[in-house]
Amino acid sequence: MTPPRSFEKVSASICSMNKNQLKKQIKVFRGNFKLDFTDAYLNGCSQDKLRHILIAAVMTKR
């Protein structure tokens, strides 16, 4: 079993992603809940908002 990654490492990894990478990770996210965003919504989001969505999802999954 791999040790859980710290918040700092997870957020640094997410912050290094470009907009297309963020959208892809949101679309393929698998957790105890489903992220169900349309492509139109994700395309209209700023890169910062996409980061916020992904960081919140990953942290909530933990």
N, CA, C and O atoms as a GROMACS GRO file, in nm:
protein
  248
    1MET      N    1   0.084  -0.118   0.000
    1MET     CA    2   0.000   0.000   0.000
    1MET      C    3   0.089   0.124   0.000
    1MET      O    4   0.183   0.134   0.079
    2THR      N    5   0.058   0.218  -0.088
    2THR     CA    6   0.137   0.340  -0.095
    2THR      C    7   0.090   0.439   0.010
    2THR      O    8  -0.030   0.446   0.038
    3PRO      N    9   0.182   0.516   0.068
    3PRO     CA   10   0.142   0.613   0.170
    3PRO      C   11   0.060   0.726   0.107
    3PRO      O   12   0.082   0.760  -0.009
    4PRO      N   13  -0.033   0.783   0.182
    4PRO     CA   14  -0.113   0.894   0.126
    4PRO      C   15  -0.023   1.013   0.098
    4PRO      O   16   0.070   1.042   0.173
    5ARG      N   17  -0.054   1.080  -0.010
    5ARG     CA   18   0.024   1.198  -0.047
    5ARG      C   19  -0.024   1.316   0.035
    5ARG      O   20  -0.143   1.330   0.064
    6SER      N   21   0.069   1.401   0.072
    6SER     CA   22   0.033   1.518   0.151
    6SER      C   23  -0.043   1.619   0.066
    6SER      O   24  -0.035   1.618  -0.057
    7PHE      N   25  -0.116   1.705   0.134
    7PHE     CA   26  -0.191   1.809   0.065
    7PHE      C   27  -0.099   1.892  -0.022
    7PHE      O   28  -0.134   1.928  -0.134
    8GLU      N   29   0.020   1.922   0.029
    8GLU     CA   30   0.114   2.005  -0.046
    8GLU      C   31   0.156   1.938  -0.176
    8GLU      O   32   0.165   2.004  -0.280
    9LYS      N   33   0.182   1.809  -0.172
    9LYS     CA   34   0.223   1.737  -0.294
    9LYS      C   35   0.109   1.728  -0.394
    9LYS      O   36   0.128   1.746  -0.514
   10VAL      N   37  -0.012   1.700  -0.343
   10VAL     CA   38  -0.127   1.691  -0.431
   10VAL      C   39  -0.154   1.826  -0.496
   10VAL      O   40  -0.174   1.834  -0.617
   11SER      N   41  -0.156   1.931  -0.415
   11SER     CA   42  -0.185   2.064  -0.471
   11SER      C   43  -0.075   2.111  -0.566
   11SER      O   44  -0.105   2.176  -0.666
   12ALA      N   45   0.050   2.079  -0.537
   12ALA     CA   46   0.159   2.116  -0.628
   12ALA      C   47   0.143   2.044  -0.762
   12ALA      O   48   0.166   2.103  -0.867
   13SER      N   49   0.105   1.917  -0.757
   13SER     CA   50   0.084   1.841  -0.879
   13SER      C   51  -0.030   1.901  -0.961
   13SER      O   52  -0.019   1.918  -1.083
   14ILE      N   53  -0.140   1.933  -0.895
   14ILE     CA   54  -0.255   1.991  -0.964
   14ILE      C   55  -0.222   2.130  -1.017
   14ILE      O   56  -0.265   2.166  -1.126
   15CYS      N   57  -0.147   2.208  -0.942
   15CYS     CA   58  -0.112   2.344  -0.986
   15CYS      C   59  -0.019   2.344  -1.106
   15CYS      O   60  -0.010   2.444  -1.178
   16SER      N   61   0.050   2.233  -1.130
   16SER     CA   62   0.140   2.226  -1.246
   16SER      C   63   0.066   2.187  -1.374
   16SER      O   64   0.124   2.191  -1.482
   17MET      N   65  -0.062   2.150  -1.362
   17MET     CA   66  -0.139   2.107  -1.479
   17MET      C   67  -0.191   2.225  -1.558
   17MET      O   68  -0.225   2.329  -1.502
   18ASN      N   69  -0.196   2.208  -1.691
   18ASN     CA   70  -0.257   2.311  -1.775
   18ASN      C   71  -0.409   2.287  -1.780
   18ASN      O   72  -0.458   2.190  -1.724
   19LYS      N   73  -0.479   2.375  -1.846
   19LYS     CA   74  -0.625   2.369  -1.848
   19LYS      C   75  -0.677   2.238  -1.906
   19LYS      O   76  -0.770   2.179  -1.851
   20ASN      N   77  -0.617   2.192  -2.014
   20ASN     CA   78  -0.662   2.065  -2.074
   20ASN      C   79  -0.640   1.947  -1.982
   20ASN      O   80  -0.724   1.857  -1.973
   21GLN      N   81  -0.527   1.945  -1.912
   21GLN     CA   82  -0.498   1.837  -1.818
   21GLN      C   83  -0.597   1.839  -1.702
   21GLN      O   84  -0.645   1.734  -1.658
   22LEU      N   85  -0.629   1.959  -1.652
   22LEU     CA   86  -0.724   1.971  -1.543
   22LEU      C   87  -0.862   1.919  -1.584
   22LEU      O   88  -0.925   1.843  -1.511
   23LYS      N   89  -0.908   1.961  -1.703
   23LYS     CA   90  -1.039   1.916  -1.751
   23LYS      C   91  -1.040   1.764  -1.765
   23LYS      O   92  -1.139   1.700  -1.728
   24LYS      N   93  -0.933   1.706  -1.816
   24LYS     CA   94  -0.927   1.561  -1.833
   24LYS      C   95  -0.933   1.491  -1.698
   24LYS      O   96  -1.006   1.393  -1.682
   25GLN      N   97  -0.858   1.540  -1.600
   25GLN     CA   98  -0.857   1.477  -1.468
   25GLN      C   99  -0.994   1.488  -1.400
   25GLN      O  100  -1.036   1.396  -1.330
   26ILE      N  101  -1.062   1.599  -1.419
   26ILE     CA  102  -1.197   1.615  -1.364
   26ILE      C  103  -1.292   1.515  -1.430
   26ILE      O  104  -1.374   1.453  -1.363
   27LYS      N  105  -1.281   1.500  -1.562
   27LYS     CA  106  -1.371   1.410  -1.635
   27LYS      C  107  -1.348   1.263  -1.598
   27LYS      O  108  -1.444   1.186  -1.597
   28VAL      N  109  -1.225   1.224  -1.567
   28VAL     CA  110  -1.196   1.084  -1.536
   28VAL      C  111  -1.189   1.057  -1.385
   28VAL      O  112  -1.159   0.945  -1.344
   29PHE      N  113  -1.217   1.158  -1.303
   29PHE     CA  114  -1.209   1.144  -1.158
   29PHE      C  115  -1.300   1.031  -1.111
   29PHE      O  116  -1.416   1.023  -1.150
   30ARG      N  117  -1.246   0.945  -1.027
   30ARG     CA  118  -1.323   0.836  -0.969
   30ARG      C  119  -1.312   0.846  -0.818
   30ARG      O  120  -1.203   0.842  -0.762
   31GLY      N  121  -1.424   0.860  -0.754
   31GLY     CA  122  -1.427   0.867  -0.609
   31GLY      C  123  -1.556   0.807  -0.558
   31GLY      O  124  -1.624   0.734  -0.630
   32ASN      N  125  -1.590   0.838  -0.435
   32ASN     CA  126  -1.714   0.790  -0.376
   32ASN      C  127  -1.834   0.869  -0.427
   32ASN      O  128  -1.948   0.840  -0.392
   33PHE      N  129  -1.807   0.967  -0.508
   33PHE     CA  130  -1.909   1.053  -0.566
   33PHE      C  131  -1.870   1.082  -0.710
   33PHE      O  132  -1.754   1.069  -0.746
   34LYS      N  133  -1.966   1.121  -0.789
   34LYS     CA  134  -1.940   1.145  -0.931
   34LYS      C  135  -1.932   1.295  -0.958
   34LYS      O  136  -2.015   1.372  -0.911
   35LEU      N  137  -1.833   1.334  -1.034
   35LEU     CA  138  -1.826   1.471  -1.084
   35LEU      C  139  -1.893   1.469  -1.220
   35LEU      O  140  -1.849   1.398  -1.310
   36ASP      N  141  -1.997   1.546  -1.236
   36ASP     CA  142  -2.076   1.542  -1.358
   36ASP      C  143  -2.085   1.681  -1.419
   36ASP      O  144  -2.191   1.744  -1.416
   37PHE      N  145  -1.975   1.728  -1.474
   37PHE     CA  146  -1.970   1.859  -1.537
   37PHE      C  147  -1.974   1.843  -1.688
   37PHE      O  148  -1.914   1.751  -1.743
   38THR      N  149  -2.046   1.931  -1.754
   38THR     CA  150  -2.049   1.928  -1.900
   38THR      C  151  -1.920   1.986  -1.955
   38THR      O  152  -1.851   2.062  -1.887
   39ASP      N  153  -1.889   1.950  -2.078
   39ASP     CA  154  -1.772   2.008  -2.144
   39ASP      C  155  -1.788   2.159  -2.157
   39ASP      O  156  -1.691   2.233  -2.140
   40ALA      N  157  -1.910   2.205  -2.186
   40ALA     CA  158  -1.934   2.349  -2.200
   40ALA      C  159  -1.903   2.422  -2.069
   40ALA      O  160  -1.843   2.529  -2.071
   41TYR      N  161  -1.944   2.364  -1.957
   41TYR     CA  162  -1.916   2.428  -1.828
   41TYR      C  163  -1.766   2.432  -1.801
   41TYR      O  164  -1.712   2.536  -1.764
   42LEU      N  165  -1.699   2.318  -1.820
   42LEU     CA  166  -1.555   2.312  -1.793
   42LEU      C  167  -1.478   2.405  -1.885
   42LEU      O  168  -1.381   2.469  -1.842
   43ASN      N  169  -1.519   2.414  -2.011
   43ASN     CA  170  -1.452   2.505  -2.105
   43ASN      C  171  -1.467   2.651  -2.063
   43ASN      O  172  -1.379   2.733  -2.091
   44GLY      N  173  -1.577   2.683  -1.998
   44GLY     CA  174  -1.602   2.821  -1.954
   44GLY      C  175  -1.536   2.858  -1.823
   44GLY      O  176  -1.534   2.975  -1.786
   45CYS      N  177  -1.482   2.759  -1.753
   45CYS     CA  178  -1.417   2.784  -1.624
   45CYS      C  179  -1.274   2.833  -1.645
   45CYS      O  180  -1.206   2.796  -1.740
   46SER      N  181  -1.232   2.916  -1.553
   46SER     CA  182  -1.092   2.959  -1.554
   46SER      C  183  -1.005   2.843  -1.506
   46SER      O  184  -1.054   2.748  -1.446
   47GLN      N  185  -0.878   2.853  -1.534
   47GLN     CA  186  -0.785   2.751  -1.490
   47GLN      C  187  -0.784   2.742  -1.338
   47GLN      O  188  -0.775   2.633  -1.282
   48ASP      N  189  -0.793   2.857  -1.270
   48ASP     CA  190  -0.797   2.857  -1.124
   48ASP      C  191  -0.920   2.786  -1.070
   48ASP      O  192  -0.911   2.712  -0.971
   49LYS      N  193  -1.034   2.807  -1.133
   49LYS     CA  194  -1.157   2.740  -1.088
   49LYS      C  195  -1.147   2.589  -1.108
   49LYS      O  196  -1.190   2.511  -1.023
   50LEU      N  197  -1.090   2.547  -1.221
   50LEU     CA  198  -1.069   2.404  -1.246
   50LEU      C  199  -0.977   2.344  -1.141
   50LEU      O  200  -1.001   2.232  -1.094
   51ARG      N  201  -0.873   2.416  -1.104
   51ARG     CA  202  -0.782   2.368  -0.999
   51ARG      C  203  -0.858   2.352  -0.868
   51ARG      O  204  -0.842   2.252  -0.798
   52HIS      N  205  -0.940   2.450  -0.836
   52HIS     CA  206  -1.018   2.446  -0.713
   52HIS      C  207  -1.110   2.324  -0.711
   52HIS      O  208  -1.117   2.253  -0.611
   53ILE      N  209  -1.178   2.300  -0.821
   53ILE     CA  210  -1.270   2.185  -0.831
   53ILE      C  211  -1.193   2.054  -0.809
   53ILE      O  212  -1.236   1.968  -0.733
   54LEU      N  213  -1.078   2.040  -0.876
   54LEU     CA  214  -1.003   1.915  -0.868
   54LEU      C  215  -0.941   1.896  -0.730
   54LEU      O  216  -0.946   1.785  -0.676
   55ILE      N  217  -0.884   2.001  -0.673
   55ILE     CA  218  -0.826   1.989  -0.538
   55ILE      C  219  -0.935   1.953  -0.438
   55ILE      O  220  -0.914   1.867  -0.352
   56ALA      N  221  -1.051   2.018  -0.447
   56ALA     CA  222  -1.161   1.988  -0.354
   56ALA      C  223  -1.206   1.843  -0.369
   56ALA      O  224  -1.232   1.775  -0.269
   57ALA      N  225  -1.216   1.794  -0.492
   57ALA     CA  226  -1.259   1.656  -0.514
   57ALA      C  227  -1.158   1.557  -0.458
   57ALA      O  228  -1.195   1.460  -0.391
   58VAL      N  229  -1.031   1.581  -0.484
   58VAL     CA  230  -0.926   1.490  -0.437
   58VAL      C  231  -0.920   1.490  -0.284
   58VAL      O  232  -0.907   1.384  -0.223
   59MET      N  233  -0.929   1.606  -0.222
   59MET     CA  234  -0.923   1.614  -0.077
   59MET      C  235  -1.047   1.552  -0.013
   59MET      O  236  -1.038   1.490   0.093
   60THR      N  237  -1.163   1.568  -0.075
   60THR     CA  238  -1.286   1.509  -0.022
   60THR      C  239  -1.282   1.357  -0.035
   60THR      O  240  -1.336   1.286   0.050
   61LYS      N  241  -1.220   1.309  -0.141
   61LYS     CA  242  -1.209   1.164  -0.162
   61LYS      C  243  -1.130   1.098  -0.049
   61LYS      O  244  -1.156   0.984  -0.012
   62ARG      N  245  -1.035   1.170   0.005
   62ARG     CA  246  -0.951   1.116   0.111
   62ARG      C  247  -1.032   1.097   0.235
   62ARG      O  248  -0.980   1.053   0.337
   0.00000   0.00000   0.00000
